[in-house]
Amino acid sequence: MKIQRTSPLTHKKHTREIDVAPGKYEYWLATDRNDRPLIQHYFPELSADDREFLLTGIPKEEWAQFDIAREVLLQAKEKKMIN
């Protein structure tokens, strides 16, 4: 199933092919967040990257960029280059 989500980090739309039954995904998505089963329990067949994409809309490539930027900021802070 092709799933399109917008990343909250970059506001870019991403489409990803995820091997999940449409009805199962739609049901999980329509369920109130407080009543939803944990995604790793509901979709144990999916990879952690696919589950993360379903939850947040952030593909692993963006997480990698975010981690690099975070590391640069932490290093700059350690060197007292920023507050």
MDAnalysis code that builds the backbone (N, CA, C; Angstrom):
import MDAnalysis as mda
import numpy as np

u = mda.Universe.empty(249, n_residues=83, atom_resindex=np.repeat(np.arange(83), 3), trajectory=True)
u.add_TopologyAttr("name", ["N", "CA", "C"] * 83)
u.add_TopologyAttr("resid", np.arange(1, 84))
u.add_TopologyAttr("resname", ["MET", "LYS", "ILE", "GLN", "ARG", "THR", "SER", "PRO", "LEU", "THR", "HIS", "LYS", "LYS", "HIS", "THR", "ARG", "GLU", "ILE", "ASP", "VAL", "ALA", "PRO", "GLY", "LYS", "TYR", "GLU", "TYR", "TRP", "LEU", "ALA", "THR", "ASP", "ARG", "ASN", "ASP", "ARG", "PRO", "LEU", "ILE", "GLN", "HIS", "TYR", "PHE", "PRO", "GLU", "LEU", "SER", "ALA", "ASP", "ASP", "ARG", "GLU", "PHE", "LEU", "LEU", "THR", "GLY", "ILE", "PRO", "LYS", "GLU", "GLU", "TRP", "ALA", "GLN", "PHE", "ASP", "ILE", "ALA", "ARG", "GLU", "VAL", "LEU", "LEU", "GLN", "ALA", "LYS", "GLU", "LYS", "LYS", "MET", "ILE", "ASN"])
u.atoms.positions = np.array([
    [0.855, -1.173, 0.000],
    [0.000, 0.000, 0.000],
    [0.896, 1.229, 0.000],
    [0.594, 2.189, -0.877],
    [1.342, 3.441, -0.885],
    [0.747, 4.366, 0.173],
    [1.620, 4.853, 1.033],
    [1.185, 5.733, 2.107],
    [1.939, 7.044, 1.984],
    [1.194, 8.129, 2.000],
    [1.804, 9.452, 1.914],
    [1.648, 10.159, 3.244],
    [2.735, 10.692, 3.739],
    [2.740, 11.432, 5.004],
    [3.599, 12.676, 4.808],
    [3.339, 13.683, 5.634],
    [4.136, 14.898, 5.621],
    [5.026, 14.913, 6.852],
    [6.308, 15.108, 6.614],
    [7.274, 15.124, 7.710],
    [7.131, 16.411, 8.520],
    [7.031, 16.299, 9.840],
    [6.984, 17.512, 10.663],
    [8.348, 18.191, 10.772],
    [9.418, 17.496, 10.390],
    [10.747, 18.104, 10.436],
    [10.995, 19.028, 9.260],
    [10.603, 18.573, 8.058],
    [10.904, 19.336, 6.835],
    [9.659, 19.840, 6.118],
    [8.505, 19.375, 6.524],
    [7.221, 19.698, 5.884],
    [7.148, 19.184, 4.454],
    [8.011, 18.217, 4.115],
    [7.969, 17.596, 2.795],
    [7.019, 16.401, 2.840],
    [6.337, 16.190, 1.701],
    [5.483, 15.018, 1.568],
    [6.329, 13.859, 1.077],
    [6.150, 12.720, 1.723],
    [6.870, 11.510, 1.351],
    [5.853, 10.408, 1.089],
    [6.128, 9.603, 0.087],
    [5.297, 8.446, -0.212],
    [6.161, 7.209, -0.056],
    [5.618, 6.236, 0.615],
    [6.370, 5.012, 0.875],
    [5.457, 3.816, 0.646],
    [5.983, 2.817, 0.000],
    [5.250, 1.567, -0.209],
    [5.471, 0.694, 1.026],
    [4.376, 0.406, 1.729],
    [4.450, -0.404, 2.943],
    [3.509, -1.584, 2.779],
    [4.014, -2.762, 3.071],
    [3.239, -3.992, 2.888],
    [2.276, -4.183, 4.064],
    [1.149, -3.491, 3.965],
    [0.127, -3.563, 5.013],
    [-1.241, -3.562, 4.336],
    [-2.158, -4.302, 4.913],
    [-3.516, -4.346, 4.360],
    [-4.180, -2.979, 4.554],
    [-4.779, -2.420, 3.503],
    [-5.406, -1.100, 3.620],
    [-6.413, -1.008, 4.765],
    [-7.254, -2.015, 4.928],
    [-8.253, -1.973, 5.996],
    [-7.632, -1.945, 7.380],
    [-6.558, -2.685, 7.539],
    [-5.881, -2.735, 8.836],
    [-5.262, -1.376, 9.164],
    [-4.611, -0.752, 8.182],
    [-4.001, 0.563, 8.394],
    [-5.079, 1.618, 8.661],
    [-6.140, 1.597, 7.856],
    [-7.220, 2.580, 8.018],
    [-7.862, 2.459, 9.397],
    [-8.065, 1.235, 9.858],
    [-8.655, 1.020, 11.180],
    [-7.743, 1.586, 12.271],
    [-6.460, 1.271, 12.192],
    [-5.503, 1.756, 13.189],
    [-5.463, 3.286, 13.189],
    [-5.460, 3.870, 11.994],
    [-5.393, 5.324, 11.864],
    [-6.649, 5.999, 12.418],
    [-7.805, 5.371, 12.233],
    [-9.065, 5.965, 12.676],
    [-9.299, 5.800, 14.176],
    [-8.562, 4.901, 14.800],
    [-8.730, 4.668, 16.234],
    [-8.136, 5.818, 17.024],
    [-8.843, 6.275, 18.039],
    [-8.344, 7.349, 18.887],
    [-6.962, 6.983, 19.418],
    [-6.056, 7.945, 19.409],
    [-4.678, 7.677, 19.844],
    [-4.598, 7.058, 21.233],
    [-5.482, 7.452, 22.121],
    [-5.463, 6.914, 23.483],
    [-5.928, 5.461, 23.548],
    [-6.669, 5.032, 22.530],
    [-7.194, 3.666, 22.507],
    [-6.448, 2.745, 21.545],
    [-5.518, 3.296, 20.767],
    [-4.787, 2.493, 19.789],
    [-3.857, 1.501, 20.468],
    [-3.766, 0.319, 19.886],
    [-2.723, -0.593, 20.378],
    [-1.355, -0.032, 19.973],
    [-0.333, -0.400, 20.705],
    [1.008, 0.035, 20.331],
    [1.309, -0.435, 18.918],
    [1.942, 0.424, 18.160],
    [2.170, 0.118, 16.743],
    [3.004, -1.143, 16.557],
    [3.953, -1.396, 17.459],
    [4.779, -2.595, 17.322],
    [3.974, -3.869, 17.623],
    [2.882, -3.726, 18.353],
    [2.007, -4.877, 18.600],
    [1.001, -5.061, 17.465],
    [0.524, -3.946, 16.903],
    [-0.487, -4.011, 15.854],
    [0.114, -4.369, 14.494],
    [1.349, -3.906, 14.266],
    [2.043, -4.176, 13.006],
    [3.399, -4.845, 13.264],
    [3.419, -6.000, 13.914],
    [4.715, -6.623, 14.222],
    [5.473, -7.064, 12.967],
    [4.749, -7.216, 11.864],
    [5.366, -7.674, 10.622],
    [6.151, -6.570, 9.916],
    [5.959, -5.324, 10.330],
    [6.646, -4.199, 9.680],
    [7.992, -3.920, 10.340],
    [8.880, -3.326, 9.551],
    [10.178, -2.931, 10.102],
    [9.978, -1.717, 11.012],
    [10.964, -1.469, 11.845],
    [10.911, -0.292, 12.720],
    [10.833, 0.985, 11.893],
    [11.529, 1.027, 10.750],
    [11.483, 2.211, 9.880],
    [10.088, 2.430, 9.309],
    [9.427, 1.346, 8.898],
    [8.066, 1.484, 8.369],
    [7.101, 1.945, 9.461],
    [7.234, 1.379, 10.650],
    [6.354, 1.804, 11.753],
    [6.595, 3.260, 12.114],
    [7.837, 3.680, 12.127],
    [8.155, 5.085, 12.424],
    [7.539, 6.003, 11.378],
    [7.604, 5.595, 10.119],
    [7.007, 6.398, 9.053],
    [5.494, 6.509, 9.238],
    [4.844, 5.403, 9.600],
    [3.396, 5.449, 9.844],
    [3.065, 6.394, 10.999],
    [3.870, 6.346, 12.050],
    [3.618, 7.190, 13.227],
    [3.893, 8.669, 12.981],
    [5.036, 8.956, 12.371],
    [5.492, 10.351, 12.320],
    [5.528, 10.964, 10.931],
    [5.621, 10.130, 9.908],
    [5.788, 10.663, 8.554],
    [7.236, 10.992, 8.240],
    [8.132, 10.611, 9.135],
    [9.546, 10.920, 8.945],
    [10.262, 9.669, 8.442],
    [10.814, 9.729, 7.212],
    [11.573, 8.580, 6.719],
    [12.943, 8.514, 7.392],
    [13.574, 7.344, 7.354],
    [14.844, 7.173, 8.067],
    [15.927, 8.112, 7.545],
    [15.864, 8.497, 6.269],
    [16.855, 9.421, 5.721],
    [16.793, 10.779, 6.429],
    [15.578, 11.235, 6.738],
    [15.447, 12.511, 7.450],
    [15.918, 12.386, 8.888],
    [15.649, 11.237, 9.511],
    [16.150, 11.047, 10.877],
    [17.671, 11.138, 10.878],
    [18.312, 10.574, 9.851],
    [19.768, 10.623, 9.763],
    [20.243, 12.064, 9.648],
    [19.581, 12.868, 8.814],
    [19.950, 14.286, 8.664],
    [19.726, 15.032, 9.975],
    [18.632, 14.735, 10.645],
    [18.320, 15.374, 11.914],
    [19.374, 15.021, 12.959],
    [19.785, 13.755, 12.987],
    [20.810, 13.324, 13.945],
    [22.141, 14.022, 13.688],
    [22.502, 14.191, 12.416],
    [23.748, 14.890, 12.077],
    [23.667, 16.343, 12.539],
    [22.558, 17.018, 12.250],
    [22.390, 18.413, 12.665],
    [22.415, 18.534, 14.183],
    [21.780, 17.598, 14.866],
    [21.770, 17.613, 16.324],
    [23.185, 17.442, 16.877],
    [23.953, 16.562, 16.275],
    [25.334, 16.325, 16.710],
    [26.198, 17.572, 16.508],
    [26.019, 18.263, 15.394],
    [26.769, 19.494, 15.128],
    [26.423, 20.550, 16.178],
    [25.152, 20.679, 16.502],
    [24.738, 21.651, 17.517],
    [25.295, 21.303, 18.889],
    [25.284, 20.030, 19.232],
    [25.831, 19.609, 20.522],
    [27.333, 19.884, 20.599],
    [28.046, 19.626, 19.521],
    [29.483, 19.897, 19.502],
    [29.763, 21.390, 19.615],
    [28.965, 22.201, 18.912],
    [29.144, 23.650, 18.987],
    [28.863, 24.148, 20.397],
    [27.853, 23.583, 21.026],
    [27.518, 23.976, 22.391],
    [28.641, 23.596, 23.348],
    [29.215, 22.425, 23.171],
    [30.323, 21.988, 24.014],
    [31.540, 22.916, 23.866],
    [31.728, 23.431, 22.678],
    [32.849, 24.336, 22.424],
    [32.490, 25.785, 22.762],
    [31.317, 25.965, 23.352],
    [30.829, 27.286, 23.768],
    [30.654, 28.248, 22.591],
    [30.367, 27.680, 21.411],
    [30.156, 28.514, 20.232],
    [28.731, 29.063, 20.218],
    [27.805, 28.360, 20.915],
    [26.423, 28.815, 21.012],
    [25.953, 28.588, 22.428],
    [24.852, 29.224, 22.795],
    [24.275, 29.046, 24.144],
    [23.530, 27.762, 24.259],
])
